[in-house]
Amino acid sequence: MTVLKKLKIHQNGRYLAQEDGAPFFWLGDTAWELFHKLNKEDAELYLANRAERGFTVIQAVALAEMEGITTTNAYGMLPLLRNDRGQYDPTLPDLGEQGEYSYWDHMDYIIERAADYGLYVALLPTWGDKYNTWGTGPVIFTEENAGKYGEWISNRYKSKSNIIWVLGGDRPLRTREVFNVIQSMAEGIRRGAGGSFLMSFHPNGAYSSSFQVHHENWLDFNMMQSGHDGFNIANYEMVTKDYQLSPIKPTIDSEPCYEDHPISFNAGNGYFDPKDVRQAAYWALFAGAFGHTYGHHSIWSMTTEPKDYFIMDWKTAILRPAASQMSHVRRLMESRPLFERIPDQDLLVENYSGTNHMQASRGQDYAFIYSPNGLAFRVSMGCITGSKVIANWYDPRTGHSVEAGEYENTGEIKFIPPTSGRNDDWVLVLDDISKGYKNP
């Protein structure tokens, strides 16, 4: 197995870094059912595809949502044994008979192959329906067994440098009993894993982990789920709220609208398209998120039989356009000093509302401004260094740049994107001309 560099929180509290201090950009993909549904060959296909497209993190679940403890994996194995009361028991992992390829052996294999492809795994020990009555469940966790399970699973993977622990699983902590389950599991993971690792919490839709657990000492960074309930969800507002919290912790939209997901969970409303996906990414990042997670509705579920709610199989879905366009997001973010980048709406003389909302971000000597529909806007110059700036338009669809001229870095300047329309979003890139930055 390839040993990847461990991750840590950068000293400014806003970003993730590798253990040697190098920047780490989280470009995640959502593969909740990865361990539960794919065999070795299919997992290999999926991981190779995601690495090729520039993803750095795969979000997956040990005890998955879609009857993950009551239906077998691709090799006919279940994750848990039943106790003497006939209930599936998280303190009784099914490790198989001697020489048998168990559910957990298969997880080991996929995690190790992910590392070989340079991919980290944001690993949820369980989906939320296993501790919360919303969902098919069954509910199997208590405060006591959650701690034991957390300790066991983290001990199993403590030597895997590509693991990022994520509690939760799309469920709210609406009772003290449920909160205690999560707290106990977090403490168990700390006991079992030892050493240095990162941990977060994946919340239910329209919420951030900051809502209930921001001040927990086990929470290293916040995750939000802007979700799928409507067009133009203002995830930049959620990011801004997290960004302003104390103590400072990095934040990320770990579940924005998925490509080809039914809008508001109703296929009759149509499906989110690549523009929706790109918009969510640039809005969140330029508002201060340290990275971004992409998702496709047929990939998280590893769908093999399409229907109106999951409109294609996952092998078709891994070739969809928005996934490739996420690599352009990463290239842009990594093309300029990452750790110094901050949100700065003062770059905009005025802004639009709703779907035309523009989001701005900058470092000391560069700036990015996102125009979702290619509308013109005026920039307040002088926010970055340099007496003169060079401007380029970055195309989120192709990753290509279009030169936009050189300007004095003073006063107000109106910029007009090359094209405009529903699918014509653009990023204005401004650079201190003396720095000699290259287009991404």
Secondary structure, 3 states (H helix, E strand, C coil): CCCCCCEEECCCCCCEEECCCCEECEEEEECCCHHHHCCHHHHHHHHHHHHHCCCCEEEEEEECCCCCCCCCCCCCCCCEEECCCCCEEEEEECCCCCCCCCHHHHHHHHHHHHHHCCCEEEEEEECHHHCCCCCCCCCCCCHHHHHHHHHHHHHHCCCCCCEEEEEECCCCCCCHHHHHHHHHHHHHHHHHHCCCCCEEEECCCCEECHHHHCCCCCCCCEEEECCCCCCCCCHHHHHHHHHCCCCCCCEEECCCCCECCEHHHCHHHCECCHHHHHHHHHHHHHCCCCEEEECEHHHHCCCCCCCCCCCCCHHHHCCCHHHHHHHHHHHHHHCCCCCCCEECHHHECCCCCHHHCCEEEECCCEEEEEECCCCCEEEECCCCCCCEEEEEEECCCCCCEEEEEEEECCCEEEECCCCCCCCCCEEEEEEEHHHCCCCC
